[in-house]
Amino acid sequence: MPVLGNGGPIAVPPEEKVEIGQDGTISIRALGENPNVVAVVDRIKLVNPNLKQMEKGTDGLLHYKPQPGEQAPLADANVKVVSGFLESSNVNAVEEMTAILSLSRQFELHVKMMRTAEDDSAAMARVLQIS
């Protein structure tokens, strides 16, 4: 999936180093260039969309769903890129692991109950055949 810049999809040429500024500016040091020579490739289009129009796709990404006749969101100068940070998860791993174990045990219990009912049914059928 392409990352959009001011002029459309961003294409980064072969480089030794890439830096992204807070305003979304992509700067590179091209292969074989002097360490002091930095070229600006493009600027990432940073937007602040209406969250009600964001939808999670089957690919795991968020997609903007504009209203009929509405344009794509405009670039917002107040949106910043923070380098070196990871977004934290909104899931508590310990709680989810406990929930998975609980569901697994419930599943095993239900399977065992179905087998017991099946065995009881087979035993009753044998008793009725003998009579």
A tleap script that builds the chain and sets N, CA, C and O, in Angstrom:
source leaprc.protein.ff14SB
mol = sequence {
  NMET PRO VAL LEU GLY ASN GLY GLY PRO ILE
  ALA VAL PRO PRO GLU GLU LYS VAL GLU ILE
  GLY GLN ASP GLY THR ILE SER ILE ARG ALA
  LEU GLY GLU ASN PRO ASN VAL VAL ALA VAL
  VAL ASP ARG ILE LYS LEU VAL ASN PRO ASN
  LEU LYS GLN MET GLU LYS GLY THR ASP GLY
  LEU LEU HIE TYR LYS PRO GLN PRO GLY GLU
  GLN ALA PRO LEU ALA ASP ALA ASN VAL LYS
  VAL VAL SER GLY PHE LEU GLU SER SER ASN
  VAL ASN ALA VAL GLU GLU MET THR ALA ILE
  LEU SER LEU SER ARG GLN PHE GLU LEU HIE
  VAL LYS MET MET ARG THR ALA GLU ASP ASP
  SER ALA ALA MET ALA ARG VAL LEU GLN ILE
  CSER
}
set mol.1.N position { 0.856 -1.166 0.000 }
set mol.1.CA position { 0.000 0.000 0.000 }
set mol.1.C position { 0.903 1.229 0.000 }
set mol.1.O position { 1.763 1.362 0.870 }
set mol.2.N position { 0.718 2.120 -0.958 }
set mol.2.CA position { 1.591 3.292 -1.037 }
set mol.2.C position { 1.297 4.307 0.066 }
set mol.2.O position { 0.164 4.445 0.527 }
set mol.3.N position { 2.344 5.006 0.469 }
set mol.3.CA position { 2.203 6.124 1.399 }
set mol.3.C position { 2.052 7.370 0.550 }
set mol.3.O position { 2.850 7.606 -0.357 }
set mol.4.N position { 1.023 8.179 0.840 }
set mol.4.CA position { 0.764 9.361 0.025 }
set mol.4.C position { 1.545 10.559 0.518 }
set mol.4.O position { 1.671 10.797 1.719 }
set mol.5.N position { 2.068 11.310 -0.444 }
set mol.5.CA position { 2.756 12.559 -0.164 }
set mol.5.C position { 1.990 13.706 -0.782 }
set mol.5.O position { 0.830 13.552 -1.164 }
set mol.6.N position { 2.636 14.861 -0.884 }
set mol.6.CA position { 1.982 16.030 -1.472 }
set mol.6.C position { 1.650 15.819 -2.941 }
set mol.6.O position { 0.661 16.359 -3.437 }
set mol.7.N position { 2.469 15.034 -3.643 }
set mol.7.CA position { 2.247 14.835 -5.068 }
set mol.7.C position { 1.749 13.451 -5.422 }
set mol.7.O position { 1.857 13.051 -6.581 }
set mol.8.N position { 1.213 12.708 -4.483 }
set mol.8.CA position { 0.743 11.348 -4.746 }
set mol.8.C position { 1.595 10.334 -4.013 }
set mol.8.O position { 2.216 10.663 -3.002 }
set mol.9.N position { 1.637 9.076 -4.516 }
set mol.9.CA position { 2.427 8.043 -3.837 }
set mol.9.C position { 3.908 8.423 -3.767 }
set mol.9.O position { 4.461 8.989 -4.710 }
set mol.10.N position { 4.537 8.103 -2.635 }
set mol.10.CA position { 5.944 8.447 -2.424 }
set mol.10.C position { 6.812 7.277 -2.870 }
set mol.10.O position { 6.571 6.129 -2.497 }
set mol.11.N position { 7.832 7.591 -3.680 }
set mol.11.CA position { 8.817 6.597 -4.108 }
set mol.11.C position { 10.170 7.043 -3.566 }
set mol.11.O position { 10.649 8.128 -3.896 }
set mol.12.N position { 10.783 6.206 -2.736 }
set mol.12.CA position { 12.084 6.540 -2.151 }
set mol.12.C position { 13.163 5.826 -2.955 }
set mol.12.O position { 13.140 4.600 -3.065 }
set mol.13.N position { 14.116 6.584 -3.523 }
set mol.13.CA position { 15.196 5.957 -4.288 }
set mol.13.C position { 16.163 5.215 -3.365 }
set mol.13.O position { 16.095 5.385 -2.147 }
set mol.14.N position { 17.066 4.392 -3.921 }
set mol.14.CA position { 18.043 3.693 -3.077 }
set mol.14.C position { 18.814 4.692 -2.215 }
set mol.14.O position { 19.271 5.727 -2.702 }
set mol.15.N position { 18.951 4.368 -0.933 }
set mol.15.CA position { 19.541 5.331 -0.003 }
set mol.15.C position { 20.386 4.630 1.034 }
set mol.15.O position { 20.300 3.415 1.215 }
set mol.16.N position { 21.213 5.422 1.719 }
set mol.16.CA position { 21.992 4.915 2.847 }
set mol.16.C position { 21.273 5.194 4.154 }
set mol.16.O position { 21.386 4.426 5.109 }
set mol.17.N position { 20.534 6.292 4.194 }
set mol.17.CA position { 19.871 6.693 5.433 }
set mol.17.C position { 18.589 7.447 5.094 }
set mol.17.O position { 18.559 8.264 4.174 }
set mol.18.N position { 17.529 7.159 5.854 }
set mol.18.CA position { 16.253 7.853 5.689 }
set mol.18.C position { 15.897 8.505 7.017 }
set mol.18.O position { 16.035 7.890 8.074 }
set mol.19.N position { 15.442 9.739 6.961 }
set mol.19.CA position { 14.955 10.437 8.151 }
set mol.19.C position { 13.597 11.031 7.834 }
set mol.19.O position { 13.369 11.541 6.737 }
set mol.20.N position { 12.692 10.961 8.810 }
set mol.20.CA position { 11.364 11.548 8.653 }
set mol.20.C position { 11.197 12.582 9.746 }
set mol.20.O position { 11.283 12.261 10.932 }
set mol.21.N position { 10.955 13.833 9.346 }
set mol.21.CA position { 10.790 14.928 10.302 }
set mol.21.C position { 9.403 14.931 10.914 }
set mol.21.O position { 8.512 14.210 10.465 }
set mol.22.N position { 9.222 15.765 11.964 }
set mol.22.CA position { 7.918 15.852 12.637 }
set mol.22.C position { 6.816 16.313 11.703 }
set mol.22.O position { 5.651 15.962 11.895 }
set mol.23.N position { 7.169 17.094 10.695 }
set mol.23.CA position { 6.158 17.573 9.748 }
set mol.23.C position { 5.910 16.580 8.620 }
set mol.23.O position { 5.118 16.856 7.719 }
set mol.24.N position { 6.588 15.410 8.659 }
set mol.24.CA position { 6.392 14.383 7.642 }
set mol.24.C position { 7.362 14.472 6.485 }
set mol.24.O position { 7.232 13.720 5.519 }
set mol.25.N position { 8.340 15.379 6.554 }
set mol.25.CA position { 9.314 15.527 5.484 }
set mol.25.C position { 10.248 14.318 5.463 }
set mol.25.O position { 10.829 13.958 6.487 }
set mol.26.N position { 10.389 13.694 4.288 }
set mol.26.CA position { 11.261 12.531 4.126 }
set mol.26.C position { 12.564 13.000 3.500 }
set mol.26.O position { 12.579 13.497 2.374 }
set mol.27.N position { 13.660 12.838 4.238 }
set mol.27.CA position { 14.989 13.219 3.760 }
set mol.27.C position { 15.837 11.965 3.655 }
set mol.27.O position { 15.737 11.064 4.488 }
set mol.28.N position { 16.682 11.910 2.615 }
set mol.28.CA position { 17.551 10.747 2.435 }
set mol.28.C position { 18.983 11.189 2.172 }
set mol.28.O position { 19.240 12.312 1.738 }
set mol.29.N position { 19.906 10.274 2.446 }
set mol.29.CA position { 21.286 10.418 1.983 }
set mol.29.C position { 21.450 9.316 0.953 }
set mol.29.O position { 21.462 8.133 1.291 }
set mol.30.N position { 21.577 9.714 -0.313 }
set mol.30.CA position { 21.630 8.755 -1.418 }
set mol.30.C position { 22.885 7.897 -1.335 }
set mol.30.O position { 23.882 8.290 -0.728 }
set mol.31.N position { 22.824 6.722 -1.952 }
set mol.31.CA position { 23.964 5.804 -1.970 }
set mol.31.C position { 25.177 6.481 -2.594 }
set mol.31.O position { 25.079 7.071 -3.670 }
set mol.32.N position { 26.320 6.397 -1.918 }
set mol.32.CA position { 27.565 6.943 -2.443 }
set mol.32.C position { 27.710 8.444 -2.316 }
set mol.32.O position { 28.721 8.995 -2.751 }
set mol.33.N position { 26.737 9.123 -1.736 }
set mol.33.CA position { 26.819 10.585 -1.590 }
set mol.33.C position { 27.630 10.961 -0.363 }
set mol.33.O position { 27.825 10.156 0.548 }
set mol.34.N position { 28.093 12.188 -0.361 }
set mol.34.CA position { 28.791 12.773 0.780 }
set mol.34.C position { 27.844 12.768 1.978 }
set mol.34.O position { 26.663 13.070 1.807 }
set mol.35.N position { 28.319 12.432 3.199 }
set mol.35.CA position { 27.439 12.392 4.378 }
set mol.35.C position { 26.730 13.707 4.670 }
set mol.35.O position { 25.712 13.719 5.363 }
set mol.36.N position { 27.254 14.812 4.151 }
set mol.36.CA position { 26.626 16.116 4.400 }
set mol.36.C position { 25.532 16.448 3.392 }
set mol.36.O position { 24.789 17.412 3.579 }
set mol.37.N position { 25.426 15.655 2.321 }
set mol.37.CA position { 24.431 15.929 1.279 }
set mol.37.C position { 23.144 15.172 1.610 }
set mol.37.O position { 23.105 13.942 1.577 }
set mol.38.N position { 22.105 15.924 1.927 }
set mol.38.CA position { 20.800 15.347 2.256 }
set mol.38.C position { 19.786 15.870 1.248 }
set mol.38.O position { 19.717 17.074 0.997 }
set mol.39.N position { 19.003 14.970 0.672 }
set mol.39.CA position { 17.987 15.357 -0.308 }
set mol.39.C position { 16.601 15.118 0.272 }
set mol.39.O position { 16.353 14.092 0.904 }
set mol.40.N position { 15.703 16.069 0.053 }
set mol.40.CA position { 14.312 15.923 0.483 }
set mol.40.C position { 13.560 15.222 -0.642 }
set mol.40.O position { 13.525 15.707 -1.773 }
set mol.41.N position { 12.958 14.072 -0.324 }
set mol.41.CA position { 12.233 13.283 -1.320 }
set mol.41.C position { 10.813 13.794 -1.476 }
set mol.41.O position { 10.373 14.080 -2.590 }
set mol.42.N position { 10.097 13.911 -0.376 }
set mol.42.CA position { 8.698 14.338 -0.395 }
set mol.42.C position { 8.276 14.586 1.044 }
set mol.42.O position { 9.084 14.495 1.968 }
set mol.43.N position { 7.027 14.893 1.215 }
set mol.43.CA position { 6.463 15.088 2.552 }
set mol.43.C position { 5.218 14.222 2.659 }
set mol.43.O position { 4.341 14.268 1.796 }
set mol.44.N position { 5.148 13.429 3.728 }
set mol.44.CA position { 3.988 12.567 3.954 }
set mol.44.C position { 2.762 13.446 4.168 }
set mol.44.O position { 2.821 14.445 4.885 }
set mol.45.N position { 1.654 13.066 3.543 }
set mol.45.CA position { 0.409 13.809 3.725 }
set mol.45.C position { -0.198 13.397 5.063 }
set mol.45.O position { -0.749 12.304 5.196 }
set mol.46.N position { -0.090 14.284 6.054 }
set mol.46.CA position { -0.622 14.023 7.390 }
set mol.46.C position { -2.004 14.650 7.490 }
set mol.46.O position { -2.165 15.848 7.255 }
set mol.47.N position { -2.994 13.848 7.837 }
set mol.47.CA position { -4.380 14.316 7.916 }
set mol.47.C position { -4.958 14.002 9.287 }
set mol.47.O position { -4.412 13.193 10.037 }
set mol.48.N position { -6.056 14.646 9.597 }
set mol.48.CA position { -6.781 14.393 10.841 }
set mol.48.C position { -8.225 14.073 10.453 }
set mol.48.O position { -9.086 14.951 10.513 }
set mol.49.N position { -8.505 12.817 10.054 }
set mol.49.CA position { -9.840 12.473 9.552 }
set mol.49.C position { -10.861 12.363 10.678 }
set mol.49.O position { -10.512 12.231 11.851 }
set mol.50.N position { -12.122 12.422 10.291 }
set mol.50.CA position { -13.218 12.188 11.221 }
set mol.50.C position { -13.194 10.698 11.579 }
set mol.50.O position { -13.327 9.843 10.704 }
set mol.51.N position { -13.024 10.396 12.863 }
set mol.51.CA position { -12.882 8.996 13.286 }
set mol.51.C position { -14.123 8.161 13.000 }
set mol.51.O position { -14.030 6.941 12.865 }
set mol.52.N position { -15.287 8.806 12.906 }
set mol.52.CA position { -16.519 8.071 12.604 }
set mol.52.C position { -16.508 7.535 11.175 }
set mol.52.O position { -17.259 6.616 10.847 }
set mol.53.N position { -15.657 8.109 10.325 }
set mol.53.CA position { -15.581 7.679 8.937 }
set mol.53.C position { -14.406 6.725 8.697 }
set mol.53.O position { -14.097 6.393 7.552 }
set mol.54.N position { -13.762 6.292 9.767 }
set mol.54.CA position { -12.676 5.324 9.654 }
set mol.54.C position { -13.260 3.930 9.867 }
set mol.54.O position { -14.106 3.725 10.738 }
set mol.55.N position { -12.805 2.989 9.072 }
set mol.55.CA position { -13.323 1.627 9.147 }
set mol.55.C position { -12.157 0.649 9.051 }
set mol.55.O position { -11.269 0.813 8.215 }
set mol.56.N position { -12.163 -0.363 9.906 }
set mol.56.CA position { -11.102 -1.367 9.865 }
set mol.56.C position { -11.387 -2.334 8.735 }
set mol.56.O position { -12.463 -2.927 8.661 }
set mol.57.N position { -10.409 -2.487 7.858 }
set mol.57.CA position { -10.558 -3.378 6.719 }
set mol.57.C position { -10.141 -4.795 7.054 }
set mol.57.O position { -9.572 -5.048 8.117 }
set mol.58.N position { -10.421 -5.713 6.152 }
set mol.58.CA position { -10.043 -7.111 6.357 }
set mol.58.C position { -8.534 -7.296 6.309 }
set mol.58.O position { -8.019 -8.330 6.735 }
set mol.59.N position { -7.817 -6.293 5.787 }
set mol.59.CA position { -6.357 -6.355 5.738 }
set mol.59.C position { -5.714 -5.883 7.035 }
set mol.59.O position { -4.488 -5.853 7.146 }
set mol.60.N position { -6.544 -5.509 8.031 }
set mol.60.CA position { -6.026 -5.060 9.320 }
set mol.60.C position { -5.686 -3.587 9.361 }
set mol.60.O position { -5.223 -3.091 10.389 }
set mol.61.N position { -5.903 -2.876 8.270 }
set mol.61.CA position { -5.604 -1.450 8.207 }
set mol.61.C position { -6.880 -0.632 8.346 }
set mol.61.O position { -7.978 -1.122 8.083 }
set mol.62.N position { -6.722 0.617 8.761 }
set mol.62.CA position { -7.858 1.526 8.834 }
set mol.62.C position { -8.022 2.218 7.489 }
set mol.62.O position { -7.047 2.678 6.895 }
set mol.63.N position { -9.254 2.289 7.014 }
set mol.63.CA position { -9.553 2.919 5.736 }
set mol.63.C position { -10.542 4.051 5.964 }
set mol.63.O position { -11.450 3.939 6.788 }
set mol.64.N position { -10.360 5.143 5.228 }
set mol.64.CA position { -11.259 6.288 5.313 }
set mol.64.C position { -12.408 6.067 4.345 }
set mol.64.O position { -12.194 5.818 3.159 }
set mol.65.N position { -13.626 6.159 4.856 }
set mol.65.CA position { -14.827 5.990 4.036 }
set mol.65.C position { -15.527 7.344 3.916 }
set mol.65.O position { -16.298 7.715 4.800 }
set mol.66.N position { -15.269 8.085 2.836 }
set mol.66.CA position { -15.897 9.407 2.697 }
set mol.66.C position { -17.395 9.301 2.426 }
set mol.66.O position { -17.877 8.311 1.875 }
set mol.67.N position { -18.110 10.333 2.823 }
set mol.67.CA position { -19.534 10.426 2.512 }
set mol.67.C position { -19.675 10.652 1.005 }
set mol.67.O position { -18.732 11.132 0.375 }
set mol.68.N position { -20.824 10.319 0.411 }
set mol.68.CA position { -21.002 10.532 -1.033 }
set mol.68.C position { -20.736 11.993 -1.405 }
set mol.68.O position { -21.293 12.912 -0.803 }
set mol.69.N position { -19.878 12.189 -2.403 }
set mol.69.CA position { -19.549 13.526 -2.877 }
set mol.69.C position { -18.478 14.233 -2.060 }
set mol.69.O position { -18.092 15.356 -2.382 }
set mol.70.N position { -18.001 13.592 -1.017 }
set mol.70.CA position { -16.992 14.216 -0.156 }
set mol.70.C position { -15.590 13.920 -0.685 }
set mol.70.O position { -15.324 12.828 -1.187 }
set mol.71.N position { -14.706 14.894 -0.568 }
set mol.71.CA position { -13.313 14.743 -0.980 }
set mol.71.C position { -12.513 14.049 0.119 }
set mol.71.O position { -12.977 13.932 1.253 }
set mol.72.N position { -11.321 13.593 -0.218 }
set mol.72.CA position { -10.408 13.020 0.781 }
set mol.72.C position { -10.010 14.130 1.752 }
set mol.72.O position { -10.010 15.301 1.372 }
set mol.73.N position { -9.670 13.785 3.001 }
set mol.73.CA position { -9.311 14.816 3.973 }
set mol.73.C position { -8.087 15.615 3.525 }
set mol.73.O position { -7.177 15.085 2.887 }
set mol.74.N position { -8.088 16.891 3.872 }
set mol.74.CA position { -6.979 17.775 3.524 }
set mol.74.C position { -5.845 17.605 4.526 }
set mol.74.O position { -6.053 17.147 5.649 }
set mol.75.N position { -4.634 17.984 4.098 }
set mol.75.CA position { -3.476 17.924 4.988 }
set mol.75.C position { -3.709 18.856 6.171 }
set mol.75.O position { -4.264 19.943 6.010 }
set mol.76.N position { -3.287 18.431 7.356 }
set mol.76.CA position { -3.464 19.204 8.586 }
set mol.76.C position { -2.090 19.506 9.173 }
set mol.76.O position { -1.350 18.589 9.527 }
set mol.77.N position { -1.747 20.789 9.276 }
set mol.77.CA position { -0.433 21.206 9.777 }
set mol.77.C position { -0.261 20.901 11.260 }
set mol.77.O position { 0.867 20.894 11.752 }
set mol.78.N position { -1.347 20.648 11.985 }
set mol.78.CA position { -1.257 20.365 13.420 }
set mol.78.C position { -0.895 18.912 13.723 }
set mol.78.O position { -0.535 18.590 14.855 }
set mol.79.N position { -0.985 18.031 12.725 }
set mol.79.CA position { -0.657 16.618 12.920 }
set mol.79.C position { 0.852 16.457 12.792 }
set mol.79.O position { 1.461 16.978 11.858 }
set mol.80.N position { 1.455 15.733 13.735 }
set mol.80.CA position { 2.911 15.553 13.767 }
set mol.80.C position { 3.263 14.066 13.749 }
set mol.80.O position { 2.472 13.220 14.168 }
set mol.81.N position { 4.458 13.768 13.260 }
set mol.81.CA position { 5.019 12.425 13.299 }
set mol.81.C position { 6.013 12.395 14.451 }
set mol.81.O position { 6.843 13.296 14.579 }
set mol.82.N position { 5.935 11.368 15.287 }
set mol.82.CA position { 6.873 11.226 16.397 }
set mol.82.C position { 7.769 10.040 16.083 }
set mol.82.O position { 7.299 8.906 15.988 }
set mol.83.N position { 9.040 10.299 15.925 }
set mol.83.CA position { 10.003 9.267 15.552 }
set mol.83.C position { 10.476 8.480 16.767 }
set mol.83.O position { 10.698 9.044 17.838 }
set mol.84.N position { 10.627 7.173 16.590 }
set mol.84.CA position { 11.179 6.327 17.640 }
set mol.84.C position { 10.183 5.850 18.671 }
set mol.84.O position { 10.587 5.259 19.672 }
set mol.85.N position { 8.907 6.080 18.470 }
set mol.85.CA position { 7.895 5.654 19.428 }
set mol.85.C position { 7.004 4.602 18.797 }
set mol.85.O position { 6.731 4.637 17.597 }
set mol.86.N position { 6.557 3.670 19.618 }
set mol.86.CA position { 5.594 2.668 19.185 }
set mol.86.C position { 4.278 2.939 19.876 }
set mol.86.O position { 4.246 3.281 21.059 }
set mol.87.N position { 3.196 2.788 19.143 }
set mol.87.CA position { 1.881 2.957 19.747 }
set mol.87.C position { 1.616 1.762 20.647 }
set mol.87.O position { 1.829 0.616 20.253 }
set mol.88.N position { 1.158 2.035 21.839 }
set mol.88.CA position { 0.901 0.928 22.765 }
set mol.88.C position { -0.398 0.225 22.395 }
set mol.88.O position { -1.283 0.801 21.761 }
set mol.89.N position { -0.486 -1.008 22.799 }
set mol.89.CA position { -1.660 -1.815 22.500 }
set mol.89.C position { -2.794 -1.464 23.448 }
set mol.89.O position { -2.554 -1.062 24.587 }
set mol.90.N position { -4.017 -1.612 22.986 }
set mol.90.CA position { -5.172 -1.385 23.846 }
set mol.90.C position { -5.699 -2.710 24.398 }
set mol.90.O position { -6.848 -2.803 24.829 }
set mol.91.N position { -4.843 -3.732 24.378 }
set mol.91.CA position { -5.225 -5.056 24.859 }
set mol.91.C position { -4.339 -5.423 26.047 }
set mol.91.O position { -3.120 -5.260 26.003 }
set mol.92.N position { -4.975 -5.921 27.112 }
set mol.92.CA position { -4.220 -6.396 28.266 }
set mol.92.C position { -3.898 -7.865 28.008 }
set mol.92.O position { -4.791 -8.712 28.022 }
set mol.93.N position { -2.623 -8.164 27.772 }
set mol.93.CA position { -2.211 -9.514 27.374 }
set mol.93.C position { -2.552 -10.559 28.434 }
set mol.93.O position { -2.970 -11.666 28.095 }
set mol.94.N position { -2.379 -10.224 29.712 }
set mol.94.CA position { -2.646 -11.192 30.783 }
set mol.94.C position { -4.134 -11.530 30.834 }
set mol.94.O position { -4.501 -12.700 30.943 }
set mol.95.N position { -4.988 -10.514 30.757 }
set mol.95.CA position { -6.440 -10.759 30.779 }
set mol.95.C position { -6.867 -11.609 29.589 }
set mol.95.O position { -7.667 -12.532 29.738 }
set mol.96.N position { -6.337 -11.300 28.413 }
set mol.96.CA position { -6.722 -12.043 27.208 }
set mol.96.C position { -6.231 -13.485 27.263 }
set mol.96.O position { -6.935 -14.396 26.827 }
set mol.97.N position { -5.031 -13.699 27.795 }
set mol.97.CA position { -4.515 -15.064 27.925 }
set mol.97.C position { -5.374 -15.863 28.901 }
set mol.97.O position { -5.672 -17.033 28.662 }
set mol.98.N position { -5.769 -15.224 30.001 }
set mol.98.CA position { -6.646 -15.880 30.974 }
set mol.98.C position { -7.991 -16.216 30.336 }
set mol.98.O position { -8.531 -17.300 30.555 }
set mol.99.N position { -8.527 -15.291 29.549 }
set mol.99.CA position { -9.808 -15.533 28.876 }
set mol.99.C position { -9.694 -16.689 27.882 }
set mol.99.O position { -10.608 -17.507 27.777 }
set mol.100.N position { -8.585 -16.760 27.158 }
set mol.100.CA position { -8.388 -17.850 26.198 }
set mol.100.C position { -8.323 -19.192 26.921 }
set mol.100.O position { -8.924 -20.170 26.477 }
set mol.101.N position { -7.591 -19.238 28.038 }
set mol.101.CA position { -7.514 -20.485 28.809 }
set mol.101.C position { -8.885 -20.894 29.329 }
set mol.101.O position { -9.239 -22.073 29.297 }
set mol.102.N position { -9.653 -19.926 29.808 }
set mol.102.CA position { -10.997 -20.210 30.312 }
set mol.102.C position { -11.891 -20.760 29.199 }
set mol.102.O position { -12.608 -21.740 29.399 }
set mol.103.N position { -11.843 -20.127 28.032 }
set mol.103.CA position { -12.643 -20.606 26.897 }
set mol.103.C position { -12.208 -22.004 26.465 }
set mol.103.O position { -13.044 -22.834 26.108 }
set mol.104.N position { -10.916 -22.261 26.496 }
set mol.104.CA position { -10.408 -23.580 26.127 }
set mol.104.C position { -10.930 -24.647 27.086 }
set mol.104.O position { -11.331 -25.731 26.662 }
set mol.105.N position { -10.922 -24.335 28.370 }
set mol.105.CA position { -11.433 -25.297 29.362 }
set mol.105.C position { -12.929 -25.520 29.193 }
set mol.105.O position { -13.405 -26.649 29.310 }
set mol.106.N position { -13.680 -24.447 28.917 }
set mol.106.CA position { -15.119 -24.592 28.689 }
set mol.106.C position { -15.374 -25.466 27.469 }
set mol.106.O position { -16.263 -26.317 27.486 }
set mol.107.N position { -14.597 -25.258 26.414 }
set mol.107.CA position { -14.747 -26.062 25.205 }
set mol.107.C position { -14.492 -27.539 25.506 }
set mol.107.O position { -15.267 -28.405 25.100 }
set mol.108.N position { -13.397 -27.822 26.224 }
set mol.108.CA position { -13.081 -29.207 26.587 }
set mol.108.C position { -14.201 -29.826 27.413 }
set mol.108.O position { -14.551 -30.989 27.212 }
set mol.109.N position { -14.765 -29.056 28.344 }
set mol.109.CA position { -15.858 -29.550 29.183 }
set mol.109.C position { -17.084 -29.880 28.336 }
set mol.109.O position { -17.718 -30.915 28.540 }
set mol.110.N position { -17.421 -29.006 27.386 }
set mol.110.CA position { -18.580 -29.258 26.531 }
set mol.110.C position { -18.362 -30.488 25.643 }
set mol.110.O position { -19.283 -31.281 25.443 }
set mol.111.N position { -17.160 -30.645 25.119 }
set mol.111.CA position { -16.863 -31.825 24.299 }
set mol.111.C position { -16.993 -33.087 25.143 }
set mol.111.O position { -17.539 -34.091 24.686 }
set mol.112.N position { -16.489 -33.035 26.378 }
set mol.112.CA position { -16.584 -34.193 27.280 }
set mol.112.C position { -18.042 -34.517 27.588 }
set mol.112.O position { -18.420 -35.687 27.637 }
set mol.113.N position { -18.872 -33.478 27.799 }
set mol.113.CA position { -20.299 -33.697 28.075 }
set mol.113.C position { -20.985 -34.332 26.871 }
set mol.113.O position { -21.828 -35.213 27.039 }
set mol.114.N position { -20.638 -33.898 25.655 }
set mol.114.CA position { -21.245 -34.478 24.453 }
set mol.114.C position { -20.834 -35.939 24.294 }
set mol.114.O position { -21.652 -36.773 23.905 }
set mol.115.N position { -19.572 -36.255 24.590 }
set mol.115.CA position { -19.123 -37.654 24.507 }
set mol.115.C position { -19.850 -38.515 25.533 }
set mol.115.O position { -20.250 -39.639 25.232 }
set mol.116.N position { -20.019 -37.991 26.741 }
set mol.116.CA position { -20.735 -38.731 27.786 }
set mol.116.C position { -22.177 -38.981 27.357 }
set mol.116.O position { -22.689 -40.088 27.525 }
set mol.117.N position { -22.837 -37.963 26.806 }
set mol.117.CA position { -24.221 -38.123 26.340 }
set mol.117.C position { -24.284 -39.147 25.212 }
set mol.117.O position { -25.217 -39.948 25.147 }
set mol.118.N position { -23.296 -39.122 24.326 }
set mol.118.CA position { -23.246 -40.078 23.225 }
set mol.118.C position { -23.037 -41.500 23.752 }
set mol.118.O position { -23.680 -42.439 23.284 }
set mol.119.N position { -22.136 -41.656 24.729 }
set mol.119.CA position { -21.898 -42.975 25.337 }
set mol.119.C position { -23.154 -43.477 26.049 }
set mol.119.O position { -23.500 -44.654 25.946 }
set mol.120.N position { -23.839 -42.579 26.774 }
set mol.120.CA position { -25.080 -42.961 27.466 }
set mol.120.C position { -26.142 -43.404 26.467 }
set mol.120.O position { -26.855 -44.380 26.702 }
set mol.121.N position { -26.244 -42.690 25.361 }
set mol.121.CA position { -27.221 -43.033 24.334 }
set mol.121.C position { -26.907 -44.404 23.733 }
set mol.121.O position { -27.811 -45.207 23.504 }
set mol.122.N position { -25.631 -44.666 23.482 }
set mol.122.CA position { -25.236 -45.966 22.925 }
set mol.122.C position { -25.518 -47.080 23.929 }
set mol.122.O position { -25.972 -48.156 23.539 }
set mol.123.N position { -25.257 -46.842 25.209 }
set mol.123.CA position { -25.518 -47.854 26.246 }
set mol.123.C position { -27.009 -48.135 26.345 }
set mol.123.O position { -27.406 -49.291 26.489 }
set mol.124.N position { -27.847 -47.094 26.271 }
set mol.124.CA position { -29.300 -47.297 26.331 }
set mol.124.C position { -29.777 -48.080 25.116 }
set mol.124.O position { -30.672 -48.917 25.237 }
set mol.125.N position { -29.202 -47.828 23.960 }
set mol.125.CA position { -29.588 -48.561 22.754 }
set mol.125.C position { -29.244 -50.037 22.896 }
set mol.125.O position { -30.014 -50.897 22.469 }
set mol.126.N position { -28.078 -50.340 23.499 }
set mol.126.CA position { -27.696 -51.743 23.721 }
set mol.126.C position { -28.652 -52.417 24.701 }
set mol.126.O position { -29.033 -53.570 24.499 }
set mol.127.N position { -29.045 -51.705 25.766 }
set mol.127.CA position { -29.979 -52.267 26.751 }
set mol.127.C position { -31.317 -52.561 26.084 }
set mol.127.O position { -31.916 -53.605 26.341 }
set mol.128.N position { -31.787 -51.670 25.245 }
set mol.128.CA position { -33.069 -51.874 24.572 }
set mol.128.C position { -32.996 -53.031 23.578 }
set mol.128.O position { -33.989 -53.730 23.379 }
set mol.129.N position { -31.832 -53.247 22.948 }
set mol.129.CA position { -31.694 -54.359 22.010 }
set mol.129.C position { -31.714 -55.695 22.745 }
set mol.129.O position { -32.233 -56.681 22.221 }
set mol.130.N position { -31.156 -55.737 23.949 }
set mol.130.CA position { -31.117 -56.976 24.725 }
set mol.130.C position { -32.519 -57.348 25.188 }
set mol.130.O position { -32.859 -58.531 25.227 }
set mol.131.N position { -33.329 -56.373 25.535 }
set mol.131.CA position { -34.662 -56.648 26.086 }
set mol.131.C position { -35.583 -57.245 25.089 }
set mol.131.O position { -36.737 -57.531 25.409 }
savepdb mol mol.pdb
quit
